[in-house]
Amino acid sequence: MALRTVSRRLGSRILNHRSFVASLHSHATSFGFQEVKEEEKSKLVGNVFTNVASSYDIMNDVMSGGLHRLWKERLVGKLSPFAGMKHLDVAGGTGDVAFRIYDAVYSVKRRALQKVDEASLEETQIYVCDINPNMLNVGKQRAAERGLRDNKSLVWVEGDAEALSFDDNSMDGYTIAFGIRNVTHIEKALAEAYRVLKRGGRFLCLELSHVEIPIFKNLYDLYSFQVIPNLGELIAGDRESYQYLVESVRRFPPQERFASMIADAGFEKVEYENLVGGVVAIHSAIKL
């Protein structure tokens, strides 16, 4: 799980960042292996997550053998949550990452070590932002089951990763887990992440990525294309949504290229860590 750092020359950074949001755009984009109009992709992706919302977390357990839980713990560990922080978790509708951040902040052991007072705890705000109301409803239900229905530290927001409703320089941290490959314009989502973060704020992205070991890659491809869609049909009653999932991973930029995109958005200290040979990768960066 070697950590890899992407270094960029500052000379071109300023120019890249100024032209960043306007740099893309053809009028076609990918939906899995299909080419679709840009304005159609968000609707198609929305349909996928509407269909899988109720079985989303169960399928994550089945597909990853429960490993997604460890990957998310690793993500939150890199974030180092603290009392009083304002954090934004994007594409986090079911609350899986947000609950982990909440638990880390409110951990009795952590509070004792950091000598946290109640006033700081009360200032903690964890915003769970998702474009799909069905995913948010699952998260709210899970919060209620945890006794957190009316907890003021957890705020549920329906919103678009490419056009966030939050103020500039308002967040201490930003996470997105298994979500950024589903946006229409990755560059816009990264630009929005940079905009809402405070100076010194942390960006962290957990995403399915590209396997580097040849033999393992062949096995992973076999599992992805032959097993996962069948599991989707068996457990969620939806083969097509999980066919899209495995195809969307193959269309997502490789680790180095995605790291460069993060740097082009203005972030510094861009690093990534491959887990399980690159099945997933955690990219991290700081807004300085």
Legacy VTK file of the C-alpha trace (Angstrom):
# vtk DataFile Version 3.0
C-alpha trace
ASCII
DATASET POLYDATA
POINTS 288 float
0.000 0.000 0.000
2.750 2.414 -0.971
1.843 6.086 -0.859
2.533 7.943 -4.089
2.971 11.667 -4.386
2.243 13.742 -7.462
4.427 16.842 -7.748
3.549 19.668 -10.125
5.444 22.790 -11.089
3.877 25.913 -9.600
4.580 27.903 -12.756
1.821 26.233 -14.714
-0.504 25.733 -11.731
-1.963 29.243 -11.666
-2.750 29.217 -15.380
-4.214 25.718 -15.157
-6.449 26.647 -12.236
-7.822 29.784 -13.919
-8.853 27.877 -17.011
-9.814 24.727 -15.136
-13.619 24.830 -15.036
-13.962 25.980 -18.641
-11.415 23.546 -20.028
-13.563 20.510 -20.806
-16.359 20.000 -22.724
-17.437 17.942 -25.567
-21.176 17.433 -25.830
-20.909 13.685 -25.254
-19.806 11.753 -22.217
-19.697 8.169 -21.032
-22.318 6.186 -19.191
-20.409 2.988 -18.626
-19.284 1.910 -22.079
-22.043 3.893 -23.794
-21.604 7.377 -25.201
-24.503 9.628 -24.189
-25.318 13.316 -24.285
-24.029 15.226 -21.285
-27.503 16.333 -20.265
-28.649 12.678 -20.211
-25.943 11.255 -17.968
-27.126 12.709 -14.656
-30.618 11.342 -15.285
-29.272 7.894 -16.175
-27.007 7.821 -13.112
-29.912 9.059 -10.998
-32.009 6.140 -12.206
-29.227 3.717 -11.244
-29.069 4.956 -7.665
-32.832 5.207 -7.323
-32.993 1.539 -8.293
-30.230 0.372 -5.944
-30.722 2.702 -2.945
-32.465 0.170 -0.697
-29.865 -2.548 -1.323
-26.808 -0.308 -1.802
-25.006 -1.084 1.474
-25.832 -4.804 1.339
-24.419 -5.012 -2.180
-21.257 -3.186 -1.074
-20.760 -5.857 1.590
-21.371 -8.694 -0.849
-19.266 -7.326 -3.718
-16.273 -6.430 -1.556
-16.561 -9.247 0.985
-16.983 -6.534 3.613
-13.689 -4.855 2.694
-15.418 -1.562 1.859
-15.804 -1.067 5.615
-12.031 -1.204 6.097
-11.472 1.082 3.109
-13.844 3.680 4.571
-12.153 3.408 7.961
-8.848 4.082 6.205
-10.371 7.109 4.482
-11.658 8.567 7.751
-8.355 7.799 9.458
-6.558 9.913 6.869
-9.058 12.723 7.465
-8.296 12.880 11.219
-11.687 14.327 12.243
-11.782 16.805 15.108
-14.421 18.388 17.320
-15.901 21.577 15.918
-15.003 20.762 12.323
-17.246 21.552 9.395
-17.077 18.658 6.983
-18.716 17.892 3.655
-19.267 14.307 2.521
-20.396 14.316 -1.114
-22.274 11.429 -2.759
-22.635 10.063 0.762
-26.393 9.643 0.907
-26.566 6.423 2.937
-24.351 7.988 5.613
-21.720 5.262 5.673
-18.781 7.685 5.709
-20.566 10.418 7.672
-21.413 8.050 10.546
-17.759 7.032 10.757
-16.681 10.669 10.926
-19.320 11.337 13.564
-18.168 8.338 15.624
-14.540 9.481 15.383
-15.388 12.992 16.585
-17.588 11.777 19.426
-15.302 8.907 20.483
-14.917 8.992 24.274
-11.273 7.923 24.015
-10.459 10.578 21.421
-12.266 13.271 23.414
-10.287 12.356 26.528
-6.966 12.439 24.674
-7.747 15.768 22.989
-9.435 17.284 26.059
-12.449 18.270 23.995
-15.106 20.427 25.623
-18.847 20.155 24.978
-18.999 23.536 23.246
-16.595 22.339 20.536
-18.608 19.177 20.025
-21.797 21.167 19.565
-20.144 23.200 16.801
-19.371 20.064 14.752
-21.241 19.989 11.441
-21.092 16.997 9.085
-22.980 17.703 5.874
-24.114 14.652 3.903
-24.685 15.811 0.333
-26.198 13.611 -2.351
-27.989 14.369 -5.611
-30.353 11.432 -5.115
-33.168 11.858 -2.537
-33.671 8.091 -2.292
-30.093 7.604 -1.121
-30.545 10.416 1.417
-33.720 8.809 2.702
-31.804 5.589 3.348
-29.200 7.601 5.269
-31.825 9.404 7.341
-33.460 6.089 8.192
-30.119 4.683 9.268
-29.526 7.792 11.397
-32.877 7.247 13.093
-31.954 3.624 13.805
-28.785 4.905 15.486
-30.741 7.359 17.610
-29.453 10.302 15.562
-32.672 11.377 13.831
-32.600 14.907 15.296
-28.859 15.188 15.853
-27.728 18.693 14.903
-24.217 17.592 13.913
-25.556 15.617 10.946
-27.083 17.708 8.157
-28.663 16.027 5.119
-28.531 18.054 1.902
-29.794 17.235 -1.579
-27.220 18.718 -3.930
-25.040 18.359 -7.009
-21.278 17.733 -6.673
-20.741 19.990 -9.702
-22.696 22.939 -8.235
-22.516 22.847 -4.448
-24.715 25.189 -2.411
-22.046 25.840 0.226
-20.046 29.054 0.678
-16.467 29.521 -0.463
-13.829 28.559 2.123
-16.430 27.103 4.486
-15.325 23.478 5.046
-12.443 21.916 6.980
-12.732 18.649 5.082
-14.275 17.133 1.962
-14.756 13.425 1.290
-16.295 11.560 -1.613
-16.444 7.760 -1.620
-17.405 5.773 -4.713
-19.091 8.825 -6.176
-16.821 10.964 -8.306
-16.762 8.551 -11.257
-20.535 9.077 -11.578
-20.443 12.830 -12.143
-20.662 14.190 -15.671
-17.669 16.516 -15.337
-15.017 15.382 -12.863
-13.208 18.704 -13.308
-16.243 20.652 -12.126
-16.627 18.459 -9.047
-12.952 18.954 -8.173
-13.221 22.707 -8.703
-16.221 22.812 -6.371
-14.342 20.785 -3.759
-11.491 23.280 -3.939
-13.862 26.248 -3.723
-15.706 25.170 -0.577
-12.627 24.067 1.365
-10.857 26.435 3.732
-7.138 27.014 3.432
-5.550 23.961 4.999
-8.670 21.894 4.288
-8.315 18.226 3.356
-9.658 16.603 0.183
-10.057 12.822 0.258
-11.496 10.574 -2.436
-12.053 6.828 -2.159
-12.799 5.282 -5.521
-12.684 1.988 -7.387
-9.633 2.207 -9.588
-7.248 0.291 -11.847
-5.409 -2.900 -10.917
-1.725 -2.890 -11.809
-0.695 -6.553 -11.325
-1.344 -8.410 -14.638
-2.510 -11.774 -13.240
-4.633 -10.113 -10.570
-6.081 -7.788 -13.210
-7.344 -10.727 -15.254
-9.014 -12.272 -12.208
-10.471 -8.918 -11.208
-11.902 -8.374 -14.689
-13.448 -11.844 -14.650
-15.028 -11.175 -11.255
-16.217 -7.715 -12.285
-17.895 -8.623 -15.557
-19.059 -12.164 -14.847
-19.921 -12.128 -11.128
-20.932 -8.610 -10.043
-23.814 -8.132 -12.542
-25.149 -11.563 -11.575
-24.976 -10.628 -7.885
-26.839 -7.424 -8.702
-29.590 -9.394 -10.378
-29.770 -11.953 -7.554
-29.689 -9.587 -4.562
-30.943 -6.248 -5.863
-33.016 -7.508 -8.791
-31.058 -5.167 -11.052
-28.383 -6.494 -13.377
-28.101 -3.389 -15.552
-27.180 -0.999 -12.724
-24.286 -3.204 -11.659
-23.193 -3.690 -15.254
-22.948 0.104 -15.390
-20.936 0.080 -12.159
-18.185 -2.186 -13.493
-18.089 -0.375 -16.830
-17.878 3.040 -15.144
-14.804 1.918 -13.206
-13.028 1.067 -16.473
-13.847 4.508 -17.871
-12.571 6.312 -14.765
-9.085 7.869 -15.097
-6.149 5.774 -13.831
-4.588 6.758 -10.528
-1.819 8.992 -11.893
-4.114 10.820 -14.291
-6.736 11.432 -11.618
-4.016 12.706 -9.282
-2.969 15.156 -11.987
-6.569 16.335 -12.346
-6.680 17.020 -8.598
-3.456 19.017 -8.853
-4.836 20.958 -11.834
-7.815 21.953 -9.669
-5.381 23.866 -7.456
-4.687 21.334 -4.729
-1.233 20.754 -3.243
0.433 17.718 -1.697
-1.535 15.339 -3.907
-0.984 11.697 -2.978
-2.694 8.410 -3.572
-2.619 5.008 -1.945
-3.613 1.811 -3.718
-5.511 -0.756 -1.688
-5.886 -4.416 -2.726
-3.511 -3.918 -5.637
-5.411 -0.943 -7.032
-8.946 -2.306 -6.803
-9.525 0.909 -4.893
-7.406 3.992 -4.369
-7.527 6.802 -1.845
-6.439 10.162 -3.258
-5.666 12.935 -0.800
-4.719 16.577 -1.159
-4.697 19.901 0.696
-5.886 23.361 -0.232
-3.058 25.697 0.735
LINES 1 289
288 0 1 2 3 4 5 6 7 8 9 10 11 12 13 14 15 16 17 18 19 20 21 22 23 24 25 26 27 28 29 30 31 32 33 34 35 36 37 38 39 40 41 42 43 44 45 46 47 48 49 50 51 52 53 54 55 56 57 58 59 60 61 62 63 64 65 66 67 68 69 70 71 72 73 74 75 76 77 78 79 80 81 82 83 84 85 86 87 88 89 90 91 92 93 94 95 96 97 98 99 100 101 102 103 104 105 106 107 108 109 110 111 112 113 114 115 116 117 118 119 120 121 122 123 124 125 126 127 128 129 130 131 132 133 134 135 136 137 138 139 140 141 142 143 144 145 146 147 148 149 150 151 152 153 154 155 156 157 158 159 160 161 162 163 164 165 166 167 168 169 170 171 172 173 174 175 176 177 178 179 180 181 182 183 184 185 186 187 188 189 190 191 192 193 194 195 196 197 198 199 200 201 202 203 204 205 206 207 208 209 210 211 212 213 214 215 216 217 218 219 220 221 222 223 224 225 226 227 228 229 230 231 232 233 234 235 236 237 238 239 240 241 242 243 244 245 246 247 248 249 250 251 252 253 254 255 256 257 258 259 260 261 262 263 264 265 266 267 268 269 270 271 272 273 274 275 276 277 278 279 280 281 282 283 284 285 286 287
